[in-house]
Amino acid sequence: MNDYLDAYSIKARLAPAALAIAPVIVLIVLAFNWVQPSLPEAIIGLAVMVLFFAASNVARRLGKRKERQLFATTGGRPENRELNHLDKTLDERTKDRYRKFLAKQLEQPAPTRDMEVEDPDEAAAFYVQCYNWLRENTRDTEKFRILFNENIAYGYYRNLLALKPYGIVLNLLTIAAAAAIIYYKPDFACCRG
């Protein structure tokens, strides 16, 4: 159960899923008789809780698929070039400090500017190892709180983007169902009469 209730799962998976299925939940709450709940309302209440967890898992899966689609259309996973000698994102002293630190951790020399020009693939491989090392060694969510929050934000927006077409369809179906309930006034609905 803790896997479903950690901060990342709640904020990056459950929140986008809740936004996508919110219209259905609102329709259920408004359409059924909750003044004197009976077995159908109890079953619906339980089903809604299960629906949230299922939707959270679906949000993650669809988000991962959307990420692969985005990477496929943009030439692959974005490259981290900040440590390259030619990149201007960071100042040279900072990059030198970072390269030295990471070279020590990887127990191999960092590429020089000339090496990057002569063998860019070899230099790129070193930087990939650097970022892999950083990913593996910054998993402590308390110690690296800012990074963790950025990962949550990325997951939230990625999953929300993936759920967008489904959310639109659910909104349209909910509007149609609400209109049908208002028009036909079925026995189960609270607005009969």
C-alpha positions as CSV (number, residue, x, y, z in Angstrom):
1,M,0.0,0.0,0.0
2,N,2.9,2.4,0.7
3,D,4.0,2.1,-2.9
4,Y,0.7,3.7,-3.9
5,L,0.8,6.5,-1.2
6,D,4.3,7.9,-1.6
7,A,4.7,11.5,-2.6
8,Y,5.6,10.8,-6.3
9,S,2.7,8.4,-6.8
10,I,0.2,10.8,-5.3
11,K,1.4,14.0,-7.0
12,A,2.6,12.7,-10.4
13,R,0.3,9.7,-11.0
14,L,-2.9,10.0,-8.9
15,A,-3.4,13.8,-9.3
16,P,-3.4,13.7,-13.2
17,A,-5.7,10.6,-13.0
18,A,-8.0,12.4,-10.6
19,L,-8.3,15.3,-13.0
20,A,-9.1,13.0,-15.9
21,I,-11.8,11.1,-14.1
22,A,-13.2,14.0,-12.1
23,P,-16.2,14.6,-14.4
24,V,-17.3,11.0,-13.9
25,I,-16.9,11.2,-10.1
26,V,-18.9,14.5,-10.0
27,L,-21.7,13.0,-12.1
28,I,-21.9,9.9,-9.8
29,V,-22.0,12.1,-6.7
30,L,-24.7,14.4,-8.2
31,A,-26.8,11.7,-9.8
32,F,-27.3,9.2,-7.1
33,N,-29.3,9.4,-3.9
34,W,-26.8,9.9,-1.1
35,V,-29.3,11.0,1.5
36,Q,-30.4,7.4,2.2
37,P,-27.5,5.4,0.7
38,S,-28.2,1.7,0.0
39,L,-26.1,-1.1,-1.4
40,P,-25.7,0.4,-4.9
41,E,-24.3,3.6,-3.5
42,A,-21.9,1.7,-1.2
43,I,-20.7,-0.4,-4.1
44,I,-20.3,2.8,-6.2
45,G,-18.3,4.4,-3.3
46,L,-15.9,1.4,-3.1
47,A,-15.6,1.3,-6.9
48,V,-14.7,5.0,-7.0
49,M,-11.8,4.3,-4.6
50,V,-10.6,1.4,-6.7
51,L,-11.0,3.5,-9.9
52,F,-8.6,6.1,-8.5
53,F,-5.8,3.6,-8.0
54,A,-6.5,1.9,-11.3
55,A,-6.5,5.3,-13.0
56,S,-3.2,6.1,-11.3
57,N,-1.6,3.0,-12.8
58,V,-3.1,3.8,-16.2
59,A,-1.8,7.4,-16.0
60,R,1.7,6.1,-15.4
61,R,1.6,3.6,-18.3
62,L,0.1,6.1,-20.7
63,G,2.6,8.7,-19.5
64,K,5.5,6.4,-20.2
65,R,4.1,5.6,-23.7
66,K,3.7,9.3,-24.4
67,E,7.3,9.9,-23.3
68,R,8.5,7.3,-25.8
69,Q,6.4,8.8,-28.6
70,L,7.8,12.3,-27.8
71,F,11.3,11.0,-27.8
72,A,10.7,9.2,-31.1
73,T,9.4,12.3,-32.8
74,T,12.2,14.6,-31.4
75,G,15.2,12.4,-32.2
76,G,15.4,10.5,-28.9
77,R,15.9,11.3,-25.2
78,P,17.3,14.9,-24.8
79,E,21.0,14.9,-24.4
80,N,22.7,16.4,-21.4
81,R,25.3,18.7,-22.8
82,E,25.9,21.0,-19.9
83,L,29.2,19.5,-19.0
84,N,30.6,19.7,-22.5
85,H,33.4,22.2,-23.0
86,L,31.5,23.9,-25.9
87,D,28.2,24.3,-24.0
88,K,27.6,27.7,-22.5
89,T,24.9,26.8,-20.0
90,L,27.3,26.8,-17.1
91,D,30.5,28.8,-16.6
92,E,33.8,27.1,-17.3
93,R,35.0,26.9,-13.6
94,T,31.7,25.3,-12.5
95,K,31.9,22.7,-15.3
96,D,35.6,22.0,-14.5
97,R,34.6,21.4,-10.8
98,Y,31.7,19.1,-11.8
99,R,33.8,17.2,-14.4
100,K,36.6,16.6,-11.8
101,F,34.2,15.4,-9.2
102,L,32.4,13.0,-11.6
103,A,35.7,11.8,-13.1
104,K,36.8,10.9,-9.6
105,Q,33.6,9.0,-8.9
106,L,33.8,7.1,-12.2
107,E,37.5,6.5,-11.8
108,Q,38.3,7.7,-15.3
109,P,39.6,10.9,-16.8
110,A,37.2,13.6,-18.0
111,P,37.5,14.5,-21.7
112,T,39.4,17.7,-22.6
113,R,38.2,20.2,-25.1
114,D,40.5,18.7,-27.7
115,M,39.3,15.2,-26.9
116,E,35.6,16.3,-27.4
117,V,36.5,17.6,-30.8
118,E,38.6,14.6,-31.9
119,D,36.3,11.9,-30.6
120,P,32.9,13.3,-29.7
121,D,31.3,9.9,-29.3
122,E,33.8,8.9,-26.6
123,A,33.3,12.2,-24.8
124,A,29.5,11.8,-25.1
125,A,29.9,8.3,-23.6
126,F,31.7,9.7,-20.6
127,Y,29.0,12.3,-20.0
128,V,26.3,9.6,-20.3
129,Q,28.1,7.7,-17.5
130,C,28.2,10.9,-15.5
131,Y,24.5,11.5,-15.7
132,N,23.8,7.8,-15.0
133,W,26.0,8.1,-11.9
134,L,24.1,11.2,-10.8
135,R,20.7,9.5,-11.3
136,E,21.8,6.5,-9.2
137,N,23.3,8.6,-6.5
138,T,20.7,11.2,-6.0
139,R,17.7,8.9,-5.1
140,D,17.6,10.1,-1.5
141,T,14.4,12.2,-1.7
142,E,15.1,14.1,1.5
143,K,18.7,15.0,0.7
144,F,17.9,15.9,-2.9
145,R,14.5,17.5,-2.3
146,I,14.6,20.0,-5.2
147,L,15.6,17.3,-7.7
148,F,12.8,15.1,-6.4
149,N,10.2,17.9,-6.7
150,E,11.4,18.5,-10.3
151,N,10.9,14.8,-11.1
152,I,7.4,14.9,-9.6
153,A,6.6,18.0,-11.8
154,Y,7.9,16.2,-14.9
155,G,5.9,13.1,-14.1
156,Y,2.8,15.1,-13.4
157,Y,2.9,17.0,-16.7
158,R,3.9,14.0,-18.7
159,N,1.0,11.9,-17.3
160,L,-1.4,14.8,-17.7
161,L,-0.4,15.2,-21.3
162,A,-0.9,11.5,-21.9
163,L,-4.4,11.5,-20.3
164,K,-5.6,14.6,-22.2
165,P,-7.5,12.8,-25.0
166,Y,-9.1,10.4,-22.5
167,G,-10.0,13.3,-20.2
168,I,-11.7,15.1,-23.1
169,V,-13.6,11.9,-24.1
170,L,-14.7,11.4,-20.5
171,N,-15.9,15.0,-20.3
172,L,-18.0,14.6,-23.4
173,L,-19.4,11.3,-22.2
174,T,-20.2,12.8,-18.8
175,I,-22.0,15.7,-20.4
176,A,-24.0,13.3,-22.6
177,A,-24.8,11.1,-19.5
178,A,-25.8,14.2,-17.4
179,A,-28.1,15.4,-20.2
180,A,-29.7,11.9,-20.5
181,I,-30.3,11.8,-16.7
182,I,-31.9,15.2,-16.8
183,Y,-34.0,14.4,-19.8
184,Y,-35.1,10.8,-18.9
185,K,-35.1,11.2,-15.1
186,P,-34.3,7.5,-14.3
187,D,-35.3,6.0,-11.0
188,F,-31.8,5.8,-9.6
189,A,-31.1,9.5,-10.1
190,C,-31.7,12.0,-7.3
191,C,-33.3,14.5,-9.7
192,R,-36.4,12.4,-10.5
193,G,-39.7,13.8,-9.8
